Amino acid sequence: MIQNILKFLKALYFNITGFFSNDMGIDLGTATTLVYVKGEGVVLCEPSVVAIERESNRVVAVGEEAKKMLGRTPGSVVAIRPMRDGVISDPEVTEAMLKHFIQKVQPRRFMAHPSVVIAIPPAITEVEKRAVIDAAEHAGARNVILIEQPKAAAIGVGLPVQEPGGNMIIDIGGGTTDFAVISLDGIVYAKSIKIAGDEMDTAIMEYLRKTYNLMIGERTAEEIKIRIGSAYPLDEELTMDVRGRDLIAGLPKTISITSVEIREALADTVQQIVDASKSTLEHTPPELAADLIDRGIVMAGGGSLLRGLDRRIAEETGLPVHVAEDPTTAVVMGAGETLNMPQGIRRRLMMRSKLDF
């Protein structure tokens, strides 16, 4: 009896506080977290990084400010990324990060308890789903709904997912690359590999270490990837000066590298993404595969911005490949747009789980 009363009071409290909140969609990414607020659009895009004190576990900085501390913190402070390979590796830190971002976008709403749609990888386990839901609830969400990232990306780029036709999306994030063929609001076939932006950065770091005995950090590797990285020969190859630490002398060192070298460094990573694209097509039902001849493949996520990757996949698959107009916000836009859909359609789009409520 008492438990039923408590449940009723809790539900009443959340219904009341819901009037003070704007519901939101969240792309809880390995590298970047984006937040969409209903009626306002994408209002936040910050790195998924948290800086904490080692002894007290006190949060020192979150997001962009914390990313600046990566590799530069004193012994008493550590900058960490609580998301690894698209899932939560540190629930407590993830909760602190989510709470910070939710409060940042609704700073004046002291009773804010929004309903939240969170995009997650399709291959996530039940335990990992529970970790996402718990983190969001403890961060202040009154209701948490999960949607697969490739499905959210497809909605975000405007694919006709509700129609009886094949739509293929490739979402290249920081920790995972997700491939999905979607029809009638459902995923017909999905594949996820732990090869994405982070793996590209690691490949660049390893190449410079082996080739030049040069040690660089994650931020420098990411900058190299963005400035001169490519998956296909460029009309005009690029060069860049890179600073790091000489592993032999132990002193600072500057070298000049070319886009040809970085393409070589990324070759294995790119090939795995291409092979997974072909594998997805091999598992696609013939009728839907036929639709893709005309519709092609759409790429989303920050990793899709790697120069020539779309051309490389098109050449290997024989299908037209299009990069979304704004690939970095595709997932969060899709998660946010589901908030405006009729309840029946929204229910079909959401991830089915034993944890659904």
Secondary structure, DSSP 8 states (H G I E B T S, - for coil): -HHHHHHHHHHHHHHHHHTT---EEEEE-SSEEEEEETTTEEEEEEES-EEEETTT--EEEETHHHHTTTTT--TTEEEE-SEETTEES-HHHHHHHHHHHHHHHSTT-TT---EEEEEE-TT--HHHHHHHHHHHHHTT-SEEEEEEHHHHHHHHTT--TTSSS-EEEEEE-SS-EEEEEEETTEEEEEEEES-SHHHHHHHHHHHHHHHH-EE--HHHHHHHHHHH-BSS--SS--EEEEEEEETTT-SEEEEEEEHHHHHHHTHHHHHHHHHHHHHHHHTS-HHHHHHHHHH-EEEESGGGGSBTHHHHHHHHH-S-EEE-SSGGGHHHHHHHHGGGS-HHHHHHHS---TT--
